[in-house]
Amino acid sequence: MRFKKNNMKKIIMVALLTIIITSCGDSSTENTMTVTGNVKGLKKGTLYLQHIADTTLVTVDSLVVDGDGNFSFTTELESPELFYLYLDKKDNNSINDRITFFAEPGNITINTNWNTFDLNAKIEGSKSNDKLKEYLEVMSKFNTKDLEYARLSMDPKTLGDSSAFDSLQNLSNKNVKRGYLYAINFALNNADSYVAPYIAVKEVADANLKYLDSINNTLSDDVANSKYGKELKEHIENLKKETEQ
């Protein structure tokens, strides 16, 4: 009986020790974000994980790449927000060097190529980023139309025809309004997404106060208390103060 009791004590002690070691080795929390992936074809360079803090671009972590394009970053997030994966290729060329993604807790993978770094990046694991991508894909159509109207407006034939010029300006104005309405409706229809207040404060901050107020009032509690949710609330309060003056 004494032998069995001693064996049982040893088993319990080993189990407790295993739990302690495991818990110490895994420091992840509910706010931990791990970004992993591969930059195909990258032999040398430095990768930086960055975000905006108090209007300043801040590097959260960095990794020197030497012969292997695989990378991994782990950081704690105060709130889901826009992050950047920046590649310094040491080629004195700043084109196509920064991937923008919506960061959130969990595992996010980013796979891309070194020579088309930000153009064909495949980002997985972030629902907020998926929602942002959905929004940007539609907005790009409005932006493309606006650029086309601007190009046509600068054509010598158009500049020499006031009627044609005014017509293009009218079409451009309508296109801008449609883009604003789409952005506002997208935010209203996705009030449980962290992208909603981001759109409000970063894309349509100069929209009519009643629309911004409507977006703010529909946000879920978690989203309202996020980084962009707080920024939206502060922005609205400032606008209301200006109208009272």
C-alpha positions as CSV (number, residue, x, y, z in Angstrom):
1,M,0.0,0.0,0.0
2,R,2.9,2.4,0.9
3,F,4.5,1.6,-2.5
4,K,1.3,2.4,-4.4
5,K,0.9,5.7,-2.4
6,N,4.5,6.7,-3.2
7,N,4.0,5.9,-6.9
8,M,0.8,8.0,-6.9
9,K,2.6,11.0,-5.4
10,K,5.3,10.8,-8.0
11,I,2.7,10.6,-10.8
12,I,0.9,13.7,-9.4
13,M,4.2,15.6,-9.0
14,V,5.3,14.8,-12.6
15,A,1.9,15.9,-13.9
16,L,2.0,19.2,-12.0
17,L,5.5,19.8,-13.2
18,T,4.5,19.1,-16.8
19,I,1.6,21.6,-16.5
20,I,3.9,24.3,-15.1
21,I,6.5,23.8,-17.8
22,T,3.9,23.9,-20.5
23,S,2.2,27.0,-19.2
24,C,5.6,28.8,-18.8
25,G,6.6,27.9,-22.4
26,D,3.3,29.2,-23.9
27,S,2.9,32.9,-23.1
28,S,0.1,33.4,-25.6
29,T,-3.0,35.3,-24.5
30,E,-6.3,36.1,-26.1
31,N,-4.7,39.2,-27.5
32,T,-1.7,37.5,-29.1
33,M,-1.2,37.8,-32.9
34,T,1.2,35.5,-34.8
35,V,2.0,36.5,-38.3
36,T,3.9,33.8,-40.4
37,G,4.5,33.3,-44.0
38,N,6.9,33.2,-46.9
39,V,8.4,35.7,-49.3
40,K,9.1,33.6,-52.3
41,G,12.4,34.4,-54.0
42,L,13.7,36.6,-51.2
43,K,17.3,35.9,-50.4
44,K,18.4,39.0,-48.5
45,G,16.6,41.9,-46.9
46,T,14.9,42.9,-43.7
47,L,11.2,42.5,-42.8
48,Y,9.5,44.9,-40.5
49,L,6.2,44.5,-38.7
50,Q,4.8,48.0,-38.2
51,H,1.7,50.0,-37.2
52,I,0.7,53.6,-36.6
53,A,0.8,54.7,-32.9
54,D,-0.1,58.4,-32.2
55,T,0.3,59.3,-35.9
56,T,3.8,57.9,-36.0
57,L,4.8,54.7,-37.9
58,V,6.3,52.4,-35.3
59,T,8.3,49.2,-35.9
60,V,7.0,46.4,-33.6
61,D,9.5,43.8,-34.7
62,S,12.0,43.0,-37.4
63,L,13.7,40.1,-39.0
64,V,16.8,39.9,-41.1
65,V,16.4,37.5,-44.0
66,D,19.4,35.6,-45.3
67,G,18.7,32.9,-47.8
68,D,15.3,31.9,-46.5
69,G,12.0,33.8,-47.1
70,N,10.1,32.3,-44.2
71,F,9.2,34.6,-41.4
72,S,7.3,34.7,-38.1
73,F,6.3,37.6,-35.8
74,T,4.4,37.4,-32.6
75,T,3.1,40.4,-30.7
76,E,0.3,41.5,-28.3
77,L,-2.5,43.7,-29.7
78,E,-4.3,46.3,-27.7
79,S,-7.0,46.3,-30.4
80,P,-7.6,45.0,-33.9
81,E,-6.1,47.6,-36.3
82,L,-4.2,48.2,-39.5
83,F,-0.7,46.8,-39.6
84,Y,2.0,46.8,-42.2
85,L,4.6,44.2,-43.3
86,Y,7.4,46.2,-44.8
87,L,10.3,44.8,-46.8
88,D,13.6,46.6,-47.1
89,K,15.2,44.8,-50.1
90,K,18.4,46.9,-50.0
91,D,17.8,47.8,-53.6
92,N,17.2,51.5,-53.2
93,N,13.7,51.0,-54.6
94,S,10.7,51.8,-52.4
95,I,8.1,50.6,-54.9
96,N,6.0,47.5,-53.9
97,D,7.5,47.2,-50.5
98,R,4.7,47.4,-48.0
99,I,1.7,45.1,-47.4
100,T,-1.2,46.5,-45.5
101,F,-3.4,44.1,-43.5
102,F,-6.0,44.3,-40.7
103,A,-4.4,42.8,-37.7
104,E,-6.3,40.8,-35.0
105,P,-5.6,38.2,-32.4
106,G,-4.9,34.7,-33.7
107,N,-2.7,33.2,-36.5
108,I,-2.4,35.2,-39.7
109,T,-0.4,33.9,-42.7
110,I,1.0,36.2,-45.5
111,N,2.5,34.6,-48.6
112,T,3.9,36.7,-51.4
113,N,6.8,37.2,-53.9
114,W,9.8,39.4,-53.3
115,N,9.4,41.2,-56.7
116,T,5.7,41.8,-56.5
117,F,5.7,42.1,-52.7
118,D,2.5,44.1,-52.1
119,L,0.6,43.3,-55.3
120,N,-0.2,39.6,-55.1
121,A,0.1,39.0,-51.3
122,K,-2.3,36.2,-50.1
123,I,-3.5,37.0,-46.5
124,E,-5.4,34.5,-44.5
125,G,-6.6,34.2,-40.9
126,S,-8.1,37.6,-40.3
127,K,-11.8,38.1,-40.6
128,S,-11.3,41.8,-40.4
129,N,-8.9,41.8,-43.3
130,D,-11.3,39.7,-45.4
131,K,-14.0,42.4,-44.7
132,L,-11.6,45.2,-45.5
133,K,-10.6,43.5,-48.8
134,E,-14.3,43.1,-49.7
135,Y,-14.8,46.9,-49.1
136,L,-11.7,47.9,-51.0
137,E,-12.5,45.8,-54.1
138,V,-15.7,47.7,-54.6
139,M,-14.2,51.1,-53.8
140,S,-11.4,50.5,-56.3
141,K,-14.1,50.6,-59.0
142,F,-15.3,54.0,-57.9
143,N,-11.7,55.2,-57.8
144,T,-11.0,53.8,-61.3
145,K,-14.0,55.7,-62.7
146,D,-12.9,58.9,-61.0
147,L,-9.4,58.6,-62.6
148,E,-11.0,58.0,-66.0
149,Y,-13.2,61.1,-65.6
150,A,-10.2,63.1,-64.6
151,R,-8.2,61.9,-67.6
152,L,-11.0,62.7,-70.0
153,S,-11.4,66.2,-68.4
154,M,-7.8,67.0,-69.2
155,D,-8.1,66.0,-72.9
156,P,-7.6,69.1,-75.1
157,K,-10.9,68.4,-76.9
158,T,-12.8,68.4,-73.6
159,L,-11.0,71.5,-72.4
160,G,-12.2,73.2,-75.5
161,D,-15.8,72.2,-75.0
162,S,-17.3,73.7,-71.9
163,S,-20.4,71.6,-72.2
164,A,-18.5,68.3,-72.3
165,F,-16.2,69.5,-69.5
166,D,-19.2,70.3,-67.3
167,S,-20.8,67.0,-68.1
168,L,-17.7,65.1,-67.0
169,Q,-17.5,67.1,-63.8
170,N,-21.1,66.3,-63.1
171,L,-20.4,62.6,-63.6
172,S,-17.3,62.7,-61.4
173,N,-19.3,64.4,-58.6
174,K,-22.0,61.8,-58.8
175,N,-19.4,59.0,-58.7
176,V,-17.8,60.5,-55.6
177,K,-21.2,60.7,-53.9
178,R,-21.9,57.1,-54.8
179,G,-18.6,56.0,-53.3
180,Y,-19.3,57.9,-50.1
181,L,-22.8,56.3,-49.8
182,Y,-21.3,52.9,-50.4
183,A,-18.7,53.4,-47.7
184,I,-21.3,54.6,-45.2
185,N,-23.7,51.8,-46.0
186,F,-20.9,49.2,-45.8
187,A,-20.0,50.5,-42.3
188,L,-23.7,50.5,-41.2
189,N,-24.2,47.0,-42.5
190,N,-21.1,45.6,-40.8
191,A,-21.4,47.2,-37.4
192,D,-20.0,44.1,-35.7
193,S,-16.7,44.4,-37.7
194,Y,-13.7,46.4,-36.6
195,V,-13.5,47.7,-40.2
196,A,-16.7,49.8,-39.7
197,P,-15.2,52.5,-37.5
198,Y,-12.0,52.4,-39.5
199,I,-14.0,53.3,-42.7
200,A,-15.8,56.0,-40.8
201,V,-12.6,57.8,-39.5
202,K,-10.2,57.0,-42.2
203,E,-12.2,56.9,-45.4
204,V,-15.2,59.2,-44.9
205,A,-14.3,61.4,-41.9
206,D,-15.7,64.4,-43.7
207,A,-19.1,62.9,-44.3
208,N,-22.3,64.4,-42.9
209,L,-22.3,64.2,-39.1
210,K,-25.7,62.4,-39.1
211,Y,-24.2,59.5,-41.1
212,L,-21.1,59.2,-38.8
213,D,-23.4,59.4,-35.8
214,S,-25.5,56.6,-37.2
215,I,-22.5,54.4,-37.8
216,N,-21.3,55.0,-34.2
217,N,-24.7,54.2,-32.7
218,T,-24.9,50.8,-34.5
219,L,-21.4,49.5,-33.5
220,S,-21.3,46.5,-31.2
221,D,-19.8,47.1,-27.7
222,D,-16.5,45.4,-28.6
223,V,-16.1,47.4,-31.8
224,A,-17.1,50.6,-30.1
225,N,-14.4,50.1,-27.5
226,S,-11.7,49.3,-30.1
227,K,-9.0,51.7,-31.3
228,Y,-11.0,53.0,-34.3
229,G,-14.2,52.9,-32.4
230,K,-12.8,55.3,-29.8
231,E,-11.3,57.5,-32.6
232,L,-14.8,57.7,-34.2
233,K,-16.4,58.7,-31.0
234,E,-13.8,61.4,-30.4
235,H,-14.1,62.6,-34.0
236,I,-17.9,62.9,-33.6
237,E,-17.6,64.8,-30.3
238,N,-15.2,67.3,-31.9
239,L,-17.5,67.8,-34.9
240,K,-20.4,68.5,-32.5
241,K,-18.4,71.0,-30.6
242,E,-17.5,72.8,-33.9
243,T,-21.2,73.0,-34.9
244,E,-22.1,74.5,-31.5
245,Q,-19.6,77.3,-31.8
